[in-house]
Amino acid sequence: MANRDTHVAVGSVCGAGLAYYRSEGQSPADQFLASIGGALGGWLGARFPDFVDVPLSPNHRSHAHSFAGAVGISAKAKEMLLNWESDLRRRLQDVRTRKANAATDWDRMYLGLMEILLQIGLGILSGLIAGHLSHLALDFCTPGGLPLV
């Protein structure tokens, strides 16, 4: 039976992997930052089902651990992910433009930090979904499986 340590380890790896995949075509530095964010998001996403359905017993699985919940959350999360990613990519481009035209070193440093945080944020979004789905996949493989609803 998967425990919390297994869930967060697998979720972090899955989150980093998905974030890296979704950052294809970007610079290696951007892919690295997205992967770090993906690992963090995967860690959080892997913990999510147990925040909702607190594991007080082996039979704690309810809405956040169900096939219906997975489908509903995934569908809504994908829609939200695409909207948030689009917004973050637009902001990232704006920051990069402002950084290229910055008048002082302090401005460039501040905008460089914002650029890093936005890139990590993009990874977190992918990681949240991957971590949540990895948690459900691990629980599906246990004798208790997952409830339909």
N, C-alpha and C positions, 0 to 999 in steps of 0.2 A: 504494500500500500504506500502510495506516495505521501511523504510528509512535507512540512513547510520548506525544509532545506532543499529537498528535491524539486519542489515546485518553483522556488525562486531561482535555483541554478539553471533549470531547463528554461524557464521563462526569460531569464536574462540572456541566455545564449540565443534563443529564438528571436527575442526582441532585437538584439544586436545584428543578427543575420538578416532579418527583414529590413531593418533600417539601412544596412549596407546595400542590400539589393535595390531598395527604392532610391538610393542616392547614386545609382549607376550613371556614369557620364560626368560626374562632378570631380573636382580635384581630389587627390588622395587625402589631403588634409580635411576637406569637407566630409568625405566618406568616413574618415576616422572619427570626427566629431559626431556625425550622425550615428555611428555605431555605439559610441559611448552613451548618447542619449537613448538609443534603442535598448541598450542593456538596462539602463535605469527604468525606462518605461516598461520593459519586460518584467523587471522585478516587481514594479507596482501592479502591473496587470495580472501577474501570477498570484498576487496576494488578494486581489479584488474579490473572487468568489468566497473566500473565507472571511472577509470583512462583512459580507452580506449574510451568508449562511454560516454563522459561527460554528466551528467544529467542536461541539460539546460531546459528540459521540460519533462512531463510525457511520451512522445513518443520518448525518446532518445535512445531507444534500437536498436542496429545495430549489427555488426559482433561479438562483445564480449558478446552480450546478446542473441545469437541465438542458436538453436539446433545444427546447423552445426558447429558453433564455439565451442560449448561445446564438441561435439564428437571429433573434430580435436584436440583441446587443450588437452582433456583428454587422447586421444590415444598417442599423442607425449609426454605428461607429464608423463604418466605411464612408457613408455620406458626410458625416461630420469631419472625418479625417481629410477627405479631399478638399472640403471647404477651408479647413484650418491650414492645411498644407499650402493651398493657393495663397491665402493671406500671408502666411509666414514667408513664403518665397518672394512675394511682392515686397514685403518689408525688408527682407534680406537684400534684395536688389537695390532698394532705396538706400539702405545703410552703406552698401558697397559704393554706390555713386557718391554719397556724401563723404565717405572716407577718402575716395580718390581726389575730391576737391577740398578736403579739409585744410584750413589755414594754419593750424598749429599742431604740434606734436600731441598735445593733450587731447585735442579733438580726434586725431587719428587713433590714439590709444583707446579712448572711450568708444568710438565707433568700431574698433577692432574687437573690443570686448562684447559689444552688442552683436556683432557678426558671429562670434563664437557661440553666444547664448542662443541665438536664433537657429543656428545649425544644430545644436544639441536639442533644441525644442522640436525641430522637425523629426529627429530620431525618436524622441520620447513618444510622439504620436503613433508611430508605427509599432514601437515596442509595447505600448499598452494593449493593443489588439493581439499581438503575437503572444504576449505573456498570458492573457486571459484564455486564449484558445489552447495554449499548451497545458494550462492547469486542467482544463476540461478533458483534453486528450489523455493526460496521465490518469485522471480519475476514471475515465471510461474503461481503462485497462485493468481496473481493480475488480475484485469479485462483486462489489456492490454496483458497479457500473454507474450510469447516469439516468435519472428519471426523465421521462418524456417531457413532462411539464414541470 
